[in-house]
């Protein structure tokens, strides 16, 4: 499907699921300490909460691949992206409802099962929604639509913990939450997740009866690994694995960095880790400015306004939680650098991927060789430079795949596994050479992504898909 502009009435419905992904994923941070205390879990057991959720993405992609192999066709090509999201939302609805018996029986096993089922639904939704977003408009602006969808996803990660905290604890201020957490029971989880389950179901009905196009391809799969014949996809699998690994490992090891190098305690750490994820939202919403049908002059104004509005959301949310947000204001310099990088990239996916990879590598070097708040802001800026990589890599990977797009999307979703493996490597390295020097791991990730950005551009040009020309994409989607 190729249209001259983004179909906003359709796209606005689609991006609602992106919000849910961020909302639920970030809200797991509320569940981990709550269940750890109420069920007397070990730290390893508590970490299984996130592992069950993210592991479902990988397992879901494997199951999808097996089903396609048995059917000898790409299932999403037959049922369409719209129905794929619909069924994924129903699966997540079921998972949300399982929180009720998990809380009633105080069963950790049922809790993990609930998160796993929600994650399975998200896996199918992601496999469907990513190429769907690219298809809802001109292929040249596909990466920009993914950036906007990603920004909405990160908006969910920003407000999700606040809303869930309010629903469970009756407040968002850290002192209030800490006091109430000692008094409440797991029954407090029941109502919020029943409401979330109802929301999933209502959005599923919205998708089912919406006017979103079905977008199907009835051609049979040539082989069970048909999508892998495309070199841009094969490179994309590596790039997604490395990018997600870099993104997650910077954030996951940031807490240890703050404790060791900045002498911060646990109550102070959340402010800085949330700034990392806010950077993801800021960068993606900025990169989505091109989706608006406005004059070039007003678009440039939006490019400067949008990131600071997003930064204001971060400041407001953390202010409500009782944090001293003034110490994070120097992060505005990272935002300005990101804006200049975005303007230099000229909204070209391949060029943007290269520029942001270079800036990410430089940021890691600054974090390694300097100290104090300058080094801290440098490491945290890894979030804002990672922000556009998922949509850029995804778009560069699936363009030109034709009937193999759905299978290719499933393979890419599978590579989220990098977020589970790369942090383990950095964590092990940290035990050997220290937390600061362990940040050579994300630096190497960014270096690989620099190589990827150069190589994939050459491949796409050779295949008649040039993201650098004024004509945009020359190949078919």
N, C-alpha and C positions, 0 to 999 in steps of 0.2 A: 504494500500500500504506500503510495507516495502522494502527498498533497502539498500544496504551496505553503501552507502555514499550519501551525499547531491547532488541532481541534479542541479548544479549551473546554467546551461542555463535556466532552468525552474524557479528556485528560484529567480534569478535576476529579472525576469519579475514580479514575485509576490510582491517583496518588494517595487516596485515602488509605490504601493498604500499606503504602510505604510508611505512613505515620504509625500504623499499628505495629509494624516490625520494630521500629525504634522504641515505641512506648513500652512494649512488653519486654524487649531485650534489656533495656536499662532498668526496668522495674525489678528484674531479678536481683539487683543489688539490694533491694529492700528485703527480699525473701531470704537471702543467704544468712545474714546475721540473725534474723528473727527465728528461722527454723533451727539454726545452730544452737541458739540459747534454749528454745522450748523443747527440743528433742535431744539435747545434750550431745550434739554431733562433734566429731573431731573436725579439724580444719580440712583434712582430706575429704571427708564425707560432705562437708559444706560446699566444697568446690565442685562436687558432682552435680550440683544444681545447674551451674552454667555449662558443665560438660554435657549433661543430658540434653540441654536445649540446643547447643551448637552442634553436637554430634548428630542430631536428627537431620541437620542440613545434609551432611555427608551420606548418612544412611538413606535419606529420602531420595537423593540423586542416584544412588546405587539401585534402589528399588525401581525407580523410574526407568533406568537403563535396562534392567532385567525385563521389565514389563514390555518395553519397546522391542526387545530382542525376541521375546516369546511371540508377540503379535506380528513381528516382522514389518513394523511400521512405526513411525514416530506418533505416539498417541496424541500429543498436542496438535500435530498437524491435522489430525482427524477431528478432534473435539473443539479445537480453537483455543486461543489464549484466554478468551473471556470465560469459557467454561472451566478451564484449568484453574483460574483464580477462584471461581465460584466453589468448586469442589475443595480447593485448598482452604478456603474460609470455613467450610463446613467441618473439615477435619480439625481446624484450630478451635472451633466452637466446642467440639467434643472434648478436646484437651482442657479447655477452660472450665468446663463443667466438672471435670475430675478433681478440681481443687476442693470441691465441697466434701466428697468422701475422704479426701486426703486430710483435710482439717478435722473432720469429725472423728476419724479413727486414729489421728496422730500418726499416720503411716508415711514414713519417708519414702518407701517404695512407690506408693501411689502418687506422691508428689513428683518424684522423678518421672514416673510414667506420664503424668499430666503435662509436664514441661516437654517431654519427648514428643508427645502427640501434637502439641501446639507447634513445636519446631518442624515436625513432618509437614504440617499444613503450610507453614511458612516456606518450606523448601519448594513445594509445588507452586505456591504463589509467586515466589521469586523466579522460578524457571519460566513461568508464564508472563509475569509483569515486566521483566527487563526488556525482552524483545518487543513486547506490546507497546511500551513507551516509545521505543525507537520508531515503531510502525505508525504511530498516531501523528503523522505530519511529514514534513520534508525530511528525508534522510540526512541532509546537511546539518540539521539542528537536533538530530537524535541524541547526541551526547549532551546537549544543553537541556533537553527534557529529562534525561537521566540525572543530570546535576540538580535540577529543580526537585525531582522526586527524591533524590538523596538528601537534599536540604530539608525537605518535609520529614524524611526519616529521622534526621538528626534533631529536628524540632521535637519529635516524639521522645528522643533520648533525653532531651533537656527538661521537658515538662512532665514526662511519664513518672519519674521517681517522686516528683512533688505531689502530683495528683494521687498516686497510689499511697504515698505517705500520709496525706491528708485523710484518705478514705479509711486507712487502717488505724492510724494513730490519732486522728482528729486534729492534726497540725503539721506544719512543715519546719518550724524552728527546731534546730538541732537539740537544744536543751529540753524542749517539750517532748520531742520524740524519744530521747534517751530515758526520760522519766516515765512516760506512758508505756514504753516497751517492756518495762519490768513488771507491769501490772496486767497487761492484756493477755489473752489466750489466742490460740490459733483460730478460734471461731471468728476472730476479726477479719480473717482472710476470705471467709465465705462470700459475704455480700459483694465486695469489690470484684471478685473474679466471676461471680454470677452475672454481674453487670457487664463485665468485659465479654463474657460468653454471649450475652444477648446482643452486644454491639457487633460482634463477629457475625452473628446470624443475620442481623438487620442489614449489614453491609453486603453479605452474601446475596440476600434477596435483591438489594439495590443493583448488584452486578447482573443477576439473572434477568431482571426485567428492564435493565437500562437499554439504551439505544447504541451501546458500544458495538462496533463491528465484530463479527465472529473471527475473521481472519484465519482461514484454514488453507491447507495445502494437502490435496488428496493423493499426491504421488507416494509410491512405496519407497521405503528405505532401500538404497542400493546394497548396503551392508550394515551390520550392527555397529561398525565403527566408521560409518560414512562421513560424519562431520570431521573426523580427524585427517581427512585427505586435504583439508584446507590449511595451508601453512600459517595464515594469520591466527587461526584458532589454536593450533598447537603452541605457538608462541604465547598466545593469550592465556593458556592454561598455566604456564610457568609464571607469567606476569601477575595473574590474579593471586596465585599461591604466595608469591613473594610480597606483593603489595599488602594483602591482608595480614600476612605475617609481620611486616614492618609496622603497620598501623597498630596492631594489637600489642606487639612486644614493646613498643615505646610506652604505651599507656600502662601495661601490666607491670612493668618494672619501674615506673615512675614513683610509685609509693616508696619503694626501697631507696631510690635515689634521694627522695625528699627527707627520709629519716636519717640516712647516713651523711649526706652532704649539706643539708639545710637544717638539720636538728629539729625537724617538725614532728609533732605527735599526730596520732590518727585523726583527731578532730580537725586539724589544719589541712590534711592531705587532700580531702575530698574537693576542696575549692580548686586546687590546681589540676587534679585529674579531670574534673568537669570542664575546666578551661580547655583542655586538650580536645574533648569531644565537642565543645562549643565551636572550636576552630573548624571542625569538620562541617558543622552546620553553616558557619560563616562563609567558608570557601565554596560550598556547593550552591548556596543561594546566590552568591555573587555570580557564579558561572552560569546561572539560569537566566540571567538578564536578557540574553539573546532570544529567549522564547517569546518575549512580549513584542507585539506588533506596534512598535512606537518608532519615532524618528531616531536617527543615530545620535543626535544631540541629547535627547532625553534618555536614551539608553546609557550613554556615558554618565549622566547624572545618577541613574539608578545604580550603576556599577560602584559609585562612591557612597551612595546612601544605604543600599541594602546591607552591606557588611556591618555597618555601625548600628543599624537597627537590630540586626541579629546579635551583635555584641551586647547591646542594651538588654535584650531578652535574657542573656546569660547573667548579666549583672543584677537584673531585677530578681531572677529566680534565686540566686545565691544570697542576695540581700534579705529576701524573705526567710531564708533558712538561718539567718543570723550571722553570716560570714562578713568579714571586713574586706569588701570587694575592691577598695581603693588600691590595694597592693597589686592588683592585676591590671591596672590601667596602662602601664607601659606596653602591654600586649598590643596596643593600638599600632605600634611600629610594625609588628608582624603583619597586621592587617593591611597597612599601607604598602608594604613590600609585595604582599599577595595581589593587591589591586594592580600595581604596576606590572607584575608578572602576567596577570590575566590580560591586560591591555596589550602587552607585547606579543602574547600568544595569538591574538586576533581571532579567538574563538575557534581555532583549528585544533581538533582533538589530538592529532599526532604531535604538533608543536607544543601544545599545552602539557601533554604528558612528559615531554622532554624537559621543558623549562621547570616544571614543578619537581621533577626527579632530581635535577641539578640543585635546586634550592633545598630540597630535603637532605641531600648529601652534605651540603655546606652547613646546614643547621646542626646535623649530627656531629660534624667536625668541631663546630663551635662549642657544643655541649661537652665534648671530650677534652678539648685543649684549654678551655677557659673554666672559670668557676663563678660562684655567687649567682645572683639573680640573672645576670646576662646568660650564663650557661643554662639556667633553668628555663628561661623564656625561649632559648634556642631549641631545646629539646621539645618543649611543649608546642612550638611552632611546627613540629613535624606533623601535627594534626591538620593544620590549615593547608600544608603542602601535599598531604595525602588526600585531601578532600575530593579532588576531581578525578582521582586515579581510577576508582571503580567504574564510573560511567565512561571515561575515556577508553580504558582497556576493553571494557565490555563492548563498546561501540566498534572499536577497531577490530575486535575479534569476530563479531557475528556479521559484519557487513559483507555482502557477497556470498553468504552461505546458502541462500535460497531455501530449499526444502529441508536442509540440514540445520536450520536456525534453532529449532526447538531442542534438538539433540545437543547442539553446540552450547546452548544456554544451560542445559542440565549439567554438562561437563564443567562449565565455568563455575556454577554454583557449588559443585563438588569440591572445587579448589579453595573454598573457604576454609578447608582443613588447614591451610597455612597458618591461620590464626591460632591453631592449637599446637602446632609443632615449633614454629620459629621462637615463640616466647620460652619454650622449654630449653631451646639451645642457648638463648641469652641468659636464662636463669642459671643454667649449669656453668656457663662461662663466668658469670658473676661470682659464683662460689670460688672460682680459681684465680681470677685476676682483678676482682672488685667490680662494683656496680657501674662506676664511671666508664672504665675501659670496656665493659660489656656492650656499650652502645656502639662498638664497632660492628655489631651484628646488623642493626638497622642501617648503618652506613653502607655495608656491603649490599644490603637489599636495594637501597637507592641506586647504588652503582650498577647493579644488574638491570634495574629499571631504566637507567640511562641507555644502556646497551640495547634493551628491548625497544625503546622509543625510536632509536635510529634504524634498527633492523626491520621493524614492522612497517615503517614508512616506506622503505625500499621495496618490500614485498607488495604492499598495496599499490604502489606506483606501477610495478611490473604487471600487476593484474588489472591495471586500468582504473584504479581507485585512488585518486590524488586528493588528499585533504588539505594541501597547501595552496592549490590554485584558487583563483577567484570564482571558479565555477563549482567549487566544492566537490562532492562525490561524483565520479564519472562512471562508477560501476553500479550494478544493480543490487538492491536490497530485497 
